[in-house]
Structure formats: structure tokens, C-alpha cells
């Protein structure tokens, strides 16, 4: 039985004809099966194109023909954004604590140096100096010089200084104060002949009251030769030559500034009057002495 079945199956396979090769009366033989894949795809695309969503479908209204689907335009490329500049980081600034400005001291008021200048000058002079001479040399007025000297003199007196600033012999000079004069005299004149002789004092008096005067006139008044005494007075600085007499050419003599200082006066006009102490015929005696 098995062998018969195999034979029948083999015969059936051998006699089998594919459907597209089977020919019937009045029909063309079927060709090989066609590939309808392309047609089906086109039909499916048509259905999709004509499909209307349910929310657009309205009863009784004809469906609108589908609008052709337009391809979306390619989006324009966004412009490239320039990178934002990084914010500059400020460099740290070193803060230096400046010292607080100290209040400036106001400039001290100008100090008048006139008093000090006058003191310095009067310390080195050999004889009194007048206000006019000081004013000319210092470029000040006479009034300024006088006021400054008087203030200095008052200050020395108030402070009880050992020296004094006085106006004598027509000018200003430093002097030893009277109460200290004995001590100074003893110190300076120790061992020296300080006093003038009577003859020298008489001769000095004649010169003081009769100046300018010649030696002959002095001798005539005194009644004796005065050459030696005149030399003494010249050496002491109490008298000095002041020219010559026009008629005889004899030397004339007068007292000096030192003489005024010694007496504490400004000029010979302050000398006490001598007339009460002189004889009435003094001029006659003088002329007789000169002629003799």
C-alpha cells in the first residue's frame, strides 16, 4: 500500500501544471503572476490624499477636494549669533590709605626786625648815631627809627638792665646805667690815671666855651702855655682840630662828641652859662696875654 501511494503521488507531481500554464477553451493562458505592489501603493497614496478628517466632514455637504499638499519650505538658517564679548573684569586697584592731611599752621605774622637791627648797630658804634643816619641806612622814616629807639629805651629801663639806651650828643648810643657806673669805673680804670688835672679841666673849659679857638687864645685866657695840656686833651679824645684861622693859619680846636657824652648833653648850647664866673675885662686880659 505504501508503494502504491508513493507511485500515485509521484505521478501527480509529474502531471501537475502551474495555473498560469493551464489553457482553457476561449481563455488565454495565464501568464506568470504580476507584481501588483506598485499599483497597490499608488492606490493607497490616492486614498490617503483624498482622506478627510472626521472633524471636517459635514453631513449633506460634498467633501471638498483635497488641497494639494505643498512641501514645507526649508526653514531659513538662523543667523549665527556673534558670541557676546566677555565682560571685562576690572583689575583690583590697590587702595592706599593716604595719611590725612594735617592742618597747615597759619604762617606766623611777620616780625618787625627793626628793633634788633638797631641794637646790633648801636653795639658797634664808637659815637652816638642820629636818627636821620639810621633811617637812611635802613630805608625807614625818621619817625619809625625814633619810635623804635624810644621803645627799646623804655624796655631796658623796665627790665632794670645794667645798660641804658640814651640820646646824647645828637645821637643814640648804649651807656652804663648810672647806678652801676662806680663798679664799671673801678673795673676799667683800675691802675690808670682817669682824672684830669686842674690845668686840663681849665683848658677844656676854655675850648668848650670859646670854640673854635687857637692855642694862643687858650694860653692868653689861662695866662700860661697850654701846649702840653692840649696834647693831653687830644690824646683823650676830648678835643680835636677843626681847621685853621684865616689870618694867622693857626690850628683851631673844638670839643668832640666824646666830650658831650661825658657830660651827658647833646650840644654845647646846653652847657651852663659861664658869664657870671668870668671877670668883666676878660677880653682885654686875653688880648694882653696874646700880645705879650
C-alpha positions as CSV (number, residue, x, y, z in Angstrom):
1,X,0.0,0.0,0.0
2,X,2.7,2.3,0.7
3,X,4.4,1.7,-2.5
4,X,1.2,2.4,-4.4
5,X,0.7,5.7,-2.6
6,X,4.2,6.8,-3.4
7,X,3.7,6.0,-7.1
8,X,0.4,7.9,-7.3
9,X,2.0,10.9,-5.6
10,X,4.9,10.9,-8.0
11,X,2.6,10.7,-10.9
12,X,0.5,13.5,-9.7
13,X,3.5,15.7,-9.2
14,X,4.8,14.9,-12.7
15,X,1.4,15.7,-14.2
16,X,0.9,19.0,-12.3
17,X,0.8,22.1,-14.4
18,X,1.0,25.6,-12.9
19,X,-2.2,27.6,-13.1
20,X,-0.7,30.3,-15.4
21,X,0.2,27.5,-17.9
22,X,-3.2,25.9,-17.9
23,X,-5.1,26.8,-21.1
24,X,-8.9,26.6,-21.3
25,X,-11.1,27.0,-24.2
26,X,-11.6,30.6,-25.1
27,X,-9.1,31.9,-22.5
28,X,-5.6,32.8,-22.9
29,X,-3.2,31.1,-20.8
30,X,-2.4,32.8,-17.6
31,X,0.9,34.3,-17.5
32,X,3.1,34.4,-14.6
33,X,1.7,36.3,-11.6
34,X,2.1,40.0,-11.9
35,X,3.6,42.1,-9.2
36,X,0.8,44.5,-8.2
37,X,2.8,46.0,-5.4
38,X,3.3,49.3,-7.4
39,X,-0.5,49.6,-8.2
40,X,-1.4,48.9,-4.6
41,X,1.0,51.6,-3.4
42,X,-0.4,54.1,-5.8
43,X,-4.0,53.3,-4.7
44,X,-3.0,53.7,-1.1
45,X,-1.5,57.1,-1.9
46,X,-4.6,58.2,-3.6
47,X,-6.8,57.2,-0.7
48,X,-4.5,59.0,1.7
49,X,-4.6,62.1,-0.4
50,X,-8.4,62.1,-0.6
51,X,-9.0,61.3,3.1
52,X,-10.8,63.9,5.1
53,X,-10.5,64.0,8.8
54,X,-13.8,63.3,10.7
55,X,-14.0,66.8,12.2
56,X,-14.1,68.3,8.7
57,X,-16.9,66.0,7.5
58,X,-20.3,67.7,7.5
59,X,-23.5,65.8,6.7
60,X,-25.1,66.7,3.4
61,X,-22.2,68.6,2.1
62,X,-19.9,67.4,-0.6
63,X,-16.5,66.8,0.6
64,X,-14.0,69.4,-0.5
65,X,-11.5,68.3,-2.9
66,X,-8.3,67.8,-1.0
67,X,-5.8,70.6,-1.4
68,X,-2.5,69.6,-2.8
69,X,0.0,69.1,-0.1
70,X,2.7,71.6,-0.5
71,X,6.1,70.7,0.7
72,X,7.1,73.0,3.6
73,X,9.8,75.3,2.6
74,X,13.1,74.7,4.1
75,X,13.5,76.8,7.1
76,X,15.9,79.6,6.7
77,X,19.0,79.1,8.6
78,X,19.1,81.2,11.7
79,X,21.9,83.8,11.6
80,X,24.7,82.8,13.6
81,X,24.8,84.8,16.8
82,X,28.0,86.5,17.4
83,X,29.4,85.5,20.7
84,X,28.8,88.1,23.3
85,X,32.1,89.7,24.5
86,X,33.0,88.5,27.9
87,X,32.7,91.3,30.4
88,X,36.0,92.8,31.2
89,X,37.0,92.1,34.7
90,X,38.4,95.2,36.3
91,X,41.7,94.7,37.8
92,X,41.7,95.1,41.5
93,X,43.0,98.6,42.4
94,X,45.2,98.7,45.4
95,X,43.8,101.2,47.8
96,X,46.5,103.0,49.6
97,X,45.4,104.8,52.7
98,X,46.7,108.3,52.3
99,X,47.5,110.0,55.6
100,X,45.1,112.6,56.5
101,X,46.3,116.0,55.5
102,X,47.4,117.7,58.6
103,X,46.0,121.1,59.1
104,X,48.5,123.6,57.9
105,X,49.7,126.0,60.5
106,X,49.0,129.5,59.6
107,X,52.1,131.5,58.7
108,X,53.3,133.4,61.7
109,X,52.8,137.1,61.4
110,X,55.8,138.9,60.1
111,X,58.0,140.1,62.9
112,X,59.5,143.6,62.6
113,X,63.2,143.2,62.8
114,X,63.9,146.9,63.2
115,X,64.5,146.8,67.0
116,X,67.0,144.0,66.7
117,X,68.8,145.8,63.8
118,X,69.1,149.0,65.8
119,X,70.5,147.1,68.7
120,X,73.1,145.4,66.6
121,X,74.2,148.7,65.0
122,X,74.4,150.6,68.3
123,X,76.5,147.8,69.8
124,X,79.4,148.6,67.5
125,X,79.4,152.3,67.0
126,X,82.1,154.5,68.6
127,X,79.9,157.5,69.0
128,X,76.2,158.4,69.1
129,X,74.3,157.9,65.8
130,X,71.5,160.2,64.8
131,X,68.0,159.1,63.7
132,X,68.5,160.5,60.2
133,X,71.6,158.5,59.6
134,X,69.9,155.3,60.8
135,X,66.8,156.0,58.7
136,X,68.9,156.5,55.6
137,X,70.9,153.3,56.1
138,X,67.8,151.1,57.0
139,X,65.4,152.5,54.5
140,X,62.9,153.7,57.2
141,X,61.5,157.0,58.1
142,X,62.9,159.1,60.9
143,X,59.7,158.7,62.9
144,X,59.9,154.9,62.7
145,X,63.5,155.0,63.9
146,X,62.8,157.4,66.8
147,X,59.7,155.4,67.9
148,X,61.7,152.1,67.9
149,X,64.6,153.6,69.9
150,X,62.3,155.1,72.5
151,X,60.5,151.7,72.9
152,X,63.9,149.9,73.4
153,X,65.0,152.5,75.9
154,X,61.7,152.1,77.9
155,X,62.1,148.3,77.8
156,X,65.7,148.4,79.2
157,X,64.5,150.7,82.0
158,X,61.5,148.5,82.8
159,X,63.8,145.4,82.9
160,X,66.4,147.2,85.1
161,X,69.2,146.3,82.7
162,X,72.8,147.3,83.6
163,X,72.9,149.4,80.4
164,X,70.8,152.1,79.0
165,X,69.9,153.5,75.6
166,X,70.1,157.2,75.7
167,X,70.1,160.1,73.2
168,X,73.1,162.2,73.9
169,X,75.5,164.3,71.8
170,X,72.9,164.4,69.0
171,X,72.5,160.7,68.6
172,X,71.8,157.4,70.3
173,X,74.2,155.0,72.0
174,X,74.4,152.4,74.8
175,X,75.6,153.6,78.1
176,X,76.2,152.1,81.5
177,X,73.3,152.8,83.8
178,X,74.2,155.4,86.5
179,X,73.7,153.1,89.5
180,X,76.3,150.7,88.1
181,X,78.8,153.3,86.9
182,X,81.1,153.1,90.0
183,X,81.6,149.4,89.5
184,X,82.4,149.8,85.8
185,X,84.7,152.7,86.5
186,X,86.6,150.7,89.1
187,X,86.9,147.8,86.8
188,X,88.0,149.8,83.7
189,X,90.2,152.4,85.4
190,X,92.0,150.2,87.9
191,X,95.6,151.3,87.9
192,X,95.1,154.1,85.3
193,X,95.1,157.8,85.7
194,X,91.5,158.6,85.0
195,X,91.1,162.1,86.3
196,X,92.1,165.2,84.5
197,X,94.3,167.7,86.2
198,X,93.1,171.1,87.2
199,X,95.0,172.6,84.3
200,X,93.4,170.2,81.8
201,X,90.0,170.9,83.1
202,X,90.5,174.7,82.8
203,X,91.9,174.3,79.3
204,X,88.9,172.1,78.3
205,X,86.5,174.6,79.7
206,X,88.1,177.4,77.6
207,X,87.8,175.3,74.5
208,X,84.2,174.3,75.3
209,X,83.0,177.9,75.7
210,X,85.2,179.6,73.1
211,X,85.4,177.1,70.3
212,X,86.7,177.1,67.8
213,X,89.8,178.6,69.4
214,X,93.5,178.7,68.8
215,X,96.2,177.6,71.2
216,X,97.4,181.2,71.6
217,X,94.0,182.4,72.6
218,X,93.7,179.5,75.1
219,X,97.1,180.3,76.6
220,X,96.1,184.0,76.8
221,X,92.9,183.3,78.7
222,X,94.7,181.0,81.1
223,X,97.8,183.1,81.4
224,X,100.1,180.1,80.8
225,X,101.4,177.9,78.0
226,X,98.9,175.2,77.2
227,X,100.7,173.1,74.6
228,X,101.2,170.1,76.9
229,X,97.6,170.2,78.1
230,X,96.3,170.4,74.6
231,X,98.2,167.3,73.7
232,X,96.7,165.5,76.7
233,X,93.2,166.5,75.7
234,X,93.8,165.4,72.1
235,X,95.0,162.0,73.3
236,X,92.0,161.6,75.5
237,X,89.7,162.4,72.6
238,X,88.1,165.3,74.3
239,X,89.2,167.9,71.8
240,X,90.1,167.9,68.1
241,X,91.4,170.1,65.3
242,X,88.8,171.7,63.1
243,X,90.6,173.7,60.6
244,X,92.8,176.8,60.8
245,X,92.4,180.5,61.4
246,X,92.3,182.5,58.1
247,X,94.5,185.4,59.3
248,X,97.3,183.6,61.1
249,X,96.9,180.0,59.8
250,X,96.9,178.7,63.4
251,X,95.1,175.5,64.2
252,X,91.6,175.8,65.6
253,X,90.3,173.4,68.3
254,X,86.9,172.3,69.4
255,X,85.3,169.7,71.7
256,X,84.4,166.3,70.5
257,X,81.3,164.1,70.7
258,X,83.0,162.2,73.4
259,X,83.1,165.4,75.4
260,X,79.3,165.7,75.0
261,X,78.9,162.1,76.1
262,X,81.0,162.5,79.1
263,X,78.8,165.5,80.2
264,X,75.6,163.8,79.1
265,X,74.4,166.6,76.8
266,X,73.5,166.9,73.2
267,X,75.3,170.1,72.3
268,X,77.4,172.8,73.9
269,X,74.4,175.0,73.9
270,X,73.3,173.0,76.9
271,X,76.3,174.0,78.9
272,X,75.6,176.2,81.9
273,X,76.2,179.9,81.4
274,X,79.8,180.9,82.2
275,X,79.5,184.7,82.2
276,X,78.7,185.0,86.0
277,X,82.0,183.4,86.8
278,X,84.2,185.5,84.4
279,X,85.7,189.0,85.0
280,X,84.3,191.8,83.0
281,X,87.6,192.6,81.4
282,X,88.2,189.1,80.2
283,X,88.6,190.1,76.6
284,X,91.2,192.8,77.5
285,X,93.2,190.3,79.6
286,X,93.1,187.8,76.8
287,X,94.3,190.3,74.2
288,X,97.1,191.5,76.5
289,X,98.2,187.9,77.1
290,X,98.3,187.2,73.4
291,X,100.3,190.4,72.6
292,X,102.7,189.7,75.4
